Amino acid sequence: SVLSRYENQITILSDYLEEFPETDEPVWILGRQHHLNTDKSKLLLDISARLWFTYRRKFSPIGGTGPSSDAGWGCMLRCGQMMLAQALICRHLGRDWQWEKQKKQPEEYHRILRCFLDRKDCCYSIHQMAQMGVGEGKSIGEWFGPNTVAQVLKKLALFDEWNSLAVYVSMDNTVVIEDIKKMCWSPPQSSSAAHSSAHLHRSALGRNKNMAGFCTGWKPLLLIIPLRLGINHINPVYIDAFKECFKMPQSLGALGGKPNNAYYFIGFLGNELIYLDPHTTQSFVDSEENGTVDDQSFHCQQAPHRMKIMNLDPSVALGFFCKEECDFDNWCSLVQKEILKQQSLRMFELVQKHPPHWPPFIPPTKPEVTTTGA
């Protein structure tokens, strides 16, 4: 708790600016453009609609005997939850959905929130993420980096049948179009023979057909791209491309921050990044008997934090959500046009075919054996 209070003070002193400056420059938030001079209230509504996950205390001990609070170590896990929650909101409610205090929300909203409650039986809880992290070499209570969180989300998504996400985490700064399409069109839990048969059918008869139950359509894509944008500090050559990512309609923002201080970046204004900060410790909240969740503490209802982009730690992970195949095709076009254009040093590569020197790509499937965590 002492560490948690110390972190809160440092964050408030170093980065917190209560009001946006008077400027004609646009503010970009997760693919939406806002103008401070004309619609500041709309901007603040857009930010408060994002699900905000922070440190919590007094939840059931992780693993039965582990910590009952994630204060001081769980900030990157919380940021990963925020990025994934934004993908689920886009999936079920749409990017333009707005949250208002005390307003009745659709059932899908409460169902999304229940995925992240701090209980061992919730699919993306701090319990599940911390225990799945053990398989990635992280002890419970140890700080995660952006790539580790991405790998944990990729594994946990295999057990989440309601959202049915395809989670692709890029390797070696390279996004492979062929592999993503193979994963998003692959039928769930099918044999390899059925898979190749369905693939042939789709090629011949069009991908929107439901052939013999093998293919039910495109699985919504959560694309995470872990990057290293410099050695000790972010290389200025990447800044324009990094900011461009927040303008894309598919944007889920970025995971990153400062050494041992993780933030969820949702946009930018000029050369300042706008972020949600998990370094506030709140009490555990459970769902009501009717399944609804008291959601006041899951939305940040104050002006957001900002930090200069040059203060960003170079280790980050970009996130994008493509609900339909056309969204992914559009994202590829935007990357070619805005990210890879005339850049001497590319932030990442986008290639059509699976590199021949890589191991074969096999879409991940849910393990047959039920595990208790790691």
C-alpha positions in Angstrom: 0.0 0.0 0.0 2.9 2.3 0.7 4.3 1.7 -2.8 0.8 2.2 -4.3 0.5 5.6 -2.5 4.0 6.6 -3.7 3.1 5.7 -7.3 -0.1 7.7 -7.1 1.8 10.8 -5.9 4.5 10.5 -8.5 2.0 10.1 -11.3 -0.1 13.1 -10.2 3.0 15.3 -9.7 4.7 14.4 -13.0 2.0 14.1 -15.6 -1.4 15.2 -14.4 -2.8 18.3 -16.2 -6.3 19.1 -15.2 -7.4 20.9 -18.3 -6.7 20.6 -22.0 -4.9 23.7 -23.4 -6.6 26.2 -25.7 -5.6 25.0 -29.2 -6.8 24.6 -32.7 -5.0 21.3 -33.0 -7.3 18.2 -33.2 -7.4 15.6 -30.5 -7.4 12.0 -31.7 -9.0 9.3 -29.5 -9.1 5.7 -30.8 -9.8 6.6 -34.4 -12.1 9.6 -33.6 -11.1 13.2 -34.2 -12.3 15.9 -31.7 -11.9 19.7 -31.7 -11.4 21.3 -28.3 -12.8 24.6 -29.5 -16.2 23.2 -30.5 -16.8 19.9 -28.7 -14.7 19.6 -25.6 -17.7 18.0 -23.7 -18.0 15.4 -26.5 -14.3 14.6 -26.1 -14.6 14.1 -22.4 -17.7 11.9 -22.9 -15.8 9.8 -25.4 -12.9 9.3 -22.9 -15.2 8.5 -19.9 -16.9 5.8 -22.0 -13.7 3.7 -22.1 -13.6 1.0 -19.4 -11.0 2.0 -16.8 -9.4 -0.8 -14.8 -7.2 0.1 -11.8 -5.5 -1.6 -8.9 -8.0 -3.3 -6.6 -7.9 -4.6 -3.1 -9.8 -7.1 -1.0 -10.5 -9.6 -3.7 -10.1 -13.3 -3.1 -6.4 -14.4 -2.9 -5.0 -15.3 -6.2 -4.4 -19.1 -6.4 -6.0 -19.4 -2.9 -3.0 -18.3 -1.0 -1.6 -15.4 -3.1 -2.1 -11.7 -3.0 -5.5 -10.1 -2.5 -4.5 -6.9 -4.1 -2.5 -6.1 -7.3 -1.3 -2.6 -6.1 2.3 -2.1 -7.1 2.5 -4.9 -9.6 -0.6 -5.3 -11.7 -0.6 -2.0 -13.7 0.3 -3.6 -17.1 -2.3 -6.4 -16.6 -4.9 -3.7 -16.0 -3.8 -1.9 -19.2 -4.1 -5.2 -21.1 -7.6 -5.5 -19.7 -8.5 -2.0 -20.8 -7.3 -2.7 -24.4 -9.2 -6.0 -24.6 -12.3 -4.4 -23.1 -12.2 -1.7 -25.8 -12.1 -4.5 -28.4 -15.2 -6.1 -26.8 -17.1 -2.8 -26.7 -16.4 -2.4 -30.4 -17.5 -6.0 -31.0 -20.8 -5.8 -29.2 -21.8 -2.2 -28.8 -19.8 -0.3 -31.5 -17.1 2.3 -31.3 -19.7 5.1 -31.0 -21.4 3.7 -27.9 -21.4 6.2 -25.0 -21.6 5.6 -21.3 -23.6 7.9 -19.0 -23.7 7.8 -15.2 -26.9 6.2 -13.8 -28.2 5.4 -17.3 -29.4 1.9 -18.0 -27.0 0.0 -20.1 -27.6 -3.0 -22.5 -27.0 -6.5 -21.2 -23.9 -6.9 -23.4 -22.3 -4.1 -21.5 -22.7 -5.8 -18.1 -21.6 -9.1 -19.6 -18.4 -7.5 -20.9 -17.8 -6.0 -17.4 -18.3 -9.4 -15.8 -15.5 -10.8 -17.9 -13.0 -8.6 -16.0 -14.2 -8.8 -12.4 -11.6 -9.8 -9.9 -12.8 -13.3 -9.4 -11.1 -16.6 -10.4 -14.1 -17.7 -12.5 -14.1 -14.6 -14.7 -12.3 -15.2 -18.0 -10.1 -12.1 -18.0 -9.8 -11.4 -14.3 -6.5 -10.5 -12.6 -6.6 -14.0 -11.2 -6.6 -15.7 -14.6 -4.1 -13.3 -16.1 -1.6 -13.6 -13.2 -1.9 -17.4 -13.2 -1.6 -17.7 -17.0 1.5 -15.5 -16.8 3.2 -18.3 -14.8 3.4 -20.2 -18.1 5.2 -17.1 -19.6 7.8 -17.2 -16.9 6.3 -14.6 -14.6 5.7 -15.3 -10.9 2.4 -14.1 -9.4 3.0 -10.6 -8.2 5.8 -9.9 -10.8 5.5 -7.0 -13.2 4.6 -7.8 -16.8 5.8 -6.1 -20.0 3.6 -5.4 -23.0 4.5 -8.5 -24.9 3.9 -10.8 -21.9 0.4 -9.3 -21.4 -0.3 -9.8 -25.2 0.7 -13.5 -24.9 -1.5 -14.0 -21.9 -4.6 -12.5 -23.6 -3.9 -14.6 -26.6 -4.1 -17.8 -24.4 -7.1 -16.7 -22.3 -9.1 -15.8 -25.4 -9.1 -19.5 -26.4 -11.4 -20.3 -23.5 -13.8 -17.4 -24.2 -16.5 -18.8 -26.4 -18.9 -15.9 -26.0 -16.6 -13.3 -27.7 -14.9 -15.8 -30.0 -12.0 -13.5 -30.7 -9.0 -14.4 -32.9 -6.0 -12.9 -31.1 -2.9 -12.4 -33.2 0.3 -11.3 -31.6 3.0 -10.3 -34.2 6.5 -11.8 -34.1 9.7 -10.0 -34.9 7.9 -6.7 -35.8 6.2 -8.5 -38.7 2.4 -8.8 -39.4 1.7 -11.6 -41.8 -1.6 -11.1 -43.7 -1.8 -14.8 -44.8 -1.6 -16.0 -41.2 -4.2 -13.7 -39.9 -6.7 -14.6 -42.6 -6.0 -18.3 -42.0 -6.7 -17.8 -38.3 -9.8 -15.7 -38.6 -11.4 -18.0 -41.1 -10.4 -21.2 -39.5 -13.3 -23.3 -38.1 -13.4 -23.9 -34.4 -12.0 -27.2 -33.1 -11.9 -29.0 -36.5 -9.6 -31.7 -37.7 -6.9 -30.7 -40.1 -8.7 -32.6 -42.9 -11.9 -30.7 -42.3 -9.9 -27.5 -42.1 -8.3 -28.0 -45.5 -11.6 -29.2 -47.0 -13.4 -26.1 -45.7 -10.5 -23.9 -46.9 -10.9 -25.3 -50.4 -14.7 -24.8 -50.3 -14.2 -21.2 -49.3 -11.7 -20.6 -52.0 -14.0 -22.0 -54.6 -17.4 -20.7 -53.5 -16.7 -17.5 -51.6 -15.9 -16.9 -48.0 -19.3 -15.8 -46.7 -20.9 -19.2 -47.4 -21.3 -21.5 -44.4 -20.0 -24.8 -45.9 -21.2 -27.9 -44.0 -20.8 -26.1 -40.7 -17.0 -25.8 -41.1 -17.0 -22.0 -41.4 -19.3 -19.6 -39.6 -17.6 -16.5 -41.0 -14.8 -14.2 -40.0 -13.8 -14.4 -36.3 -13.3 -10.8 -35.0 -9.6 -10.0 -34.9 -7.7 -8.5 -32.0 -4.3 -7.7 -33.4 -1.5 -6.8 -31.0 1.9 -5.6 -32.3 4.7 -5.6 -29.6 7.4 -3.1 -30.6 10.7 -1.7 -29.4 10.9 1.9 -30.7 14.4 2.6 -29.6 17.1 1.5 -27.1 16.7 3.6 -23.9 14.4 6.3 -25.3 11.9 6.4 -28.2 13.6 7.2 -31.5 12.1 10.4 -32.9 11.9 8.8 -36.3 9.0 6.7 -35.1 6.9 9.4 -33.6 4.7 10.4 -36.7 4.0 6.7 -37.5 3.1 6.0 -33.8 0.7 8.9 -33.7 -0.8 7.8 -37.1 -1.9 4.5 -35.5 -4.3 6.4 -33.1 -6.1 7.9 -36.2 -7.0 4.6 -37.6 -10.7 3.5 -37.1 -9.4 0.1 -36.0 -7.3 1.6 -33.2 -7.3 0.1 -29.7 -4.5 2.4 -28.6 -1.2 1.2 -27.1 0.2 -0.4 -24.0 3.3 1.1 -22.6 4.5 3.8 -20.2 7.7 4.4 -18.3 9.9 1.8 -16.6 7.7 -0.2 -14.2 4.8 2.2 -14.7 2.3 1.1 -17.3 -0.4 3.2 -18.9 -3.1 2.6 -21.5 -2.6 5.2 -24.3 -5.8 6.1 -26.1 -4.9 9.1 -28.2 -2.8 12.2 -28.6 -2.8 16.0 -28.8 0.2 17.5 -30.6 3.2 15.9 -29.1 1.4 14.7 -25.9 -0.1 11.3 -25.5 -3.4 10.9 -23.7 -3.7 7.9 -21.4 -5.8 6.1 -18.8 -3.8 5.5 -15.6 -4.4 2.3 -13.6 -2.4 3.6 -10.5 -5.4 4.1 -8.3 -6.3 1.5 -5.7 -10.0 0.9 -5.4 -12.0 -1.8 -3.5 -13.1 -5.0 -5.2 -16.6 -4.8 -6.9 -18.7 -7.9 -7.5 -21.8 -8.3 -9.7 -25.3 -8.0 -8.3 -27.7 -10.9 -8.1 -29.4 -9.9 -11.3 -26.0 -9.8 -13.1 -25.6 -6.1 -13.3 -22.4 -4.4 -12.1 -22.1 -1.1 -10.1 -20.0 0.5 -12.8 -19.2 3.9 -11.3 -15.6 2.9 -10.5 -15.0 1.4 -14.0 -15.1 4.8 -15.8 -12.6 7.6 -15.4 -14.8 10.7 -14.8 -12.1 13.4 -14.8 -9.9 15.0 -17.4 -7.4 12.4 -18.6 -3.6 12.3 -18.0 -1.2 13.5 -20.6 2.6 13.0 -21.1 5.1 14.1 -23.7 5.6 11.5 -26.3 9.4 11.7 -25.9 9.0 10.5 -22.3 7.5 7.2 -23.5 9.5 4.0 -22.8 10.4 2.5 -26.1 8.8 -0.9 -25.3 5.1 -0.7 -26.4 2.4 -2.8 -27.9 -0.1 -1.4 -30.5 -3.6 -2.8 -30.5 -6.2 -2.9 -33.4 -9.7 -4.5 -33.7 -11.1 -5.7 -37.0 -14.7 -7.0 -36.6 -15.0 -7.9 -40.3 -12.6 -9.0 -43.0 -13.1 -5.6 -44.8 -12.0 -3.8 -41.6 -8.7 -5.8 -41.8 -8.3 -5.1 -45.5 -8.8 -1.4 -44.8 -6.3 -1.5 -42.0 -3.7 -3.1 -44.3 -4.3 -0.3 -46.9 -3.9 2.4 -44.2 -0.7 0.8 -42.9 0.8 0.7 -46.5 -0.3 4.3 -47.0 0.4 6.0 -43.7 2.9 3.8 -41.7 5.2 2.3 -44.4 5.3 5.3 -46.7 8.8 6.8 -47.3 10.1 5.7 -44.0 13.8 4.9 -43.7 13.2 3.1 -40.4 9.9 1.3 -40.4 8.0 0.8 -37.1 6.9 -2.7 -38.2 6.6 -4.7 -41.4 3.4 -5.9 -43.2 3.9 -8.9 -45.5 1.5 -10.9 -47.6 3.1 -14.4 -47.2 4.3 -16.4 -44.3 8.1 -16.0 -44.2 9.6 -19.4 -45.4 12.3 -19.4 -42.7 9.7 -19.2 -39.9 8.1 -22.3 -38.4 4.7 -23.2 -40.0 1.8 -21.1 -38.8 -0.9 -23.2 -37.0 -4.0 -21.3 -35.7 -4.1 -21.8 -31.9 -6.9 -24.0 -30.5 -8.3 -24.4 -27.0 -6.3 -27.1 -25.2 -8.1 -30.4 -24.6 -6.9 -30.7 -21.0 -8.6 -28.4 -18.5 -6.0 -26.4 -16.6 -6.2 -24.6 -13.2 -4.4 -21.6 -14.5 -0.8 -21.7 -15.7 
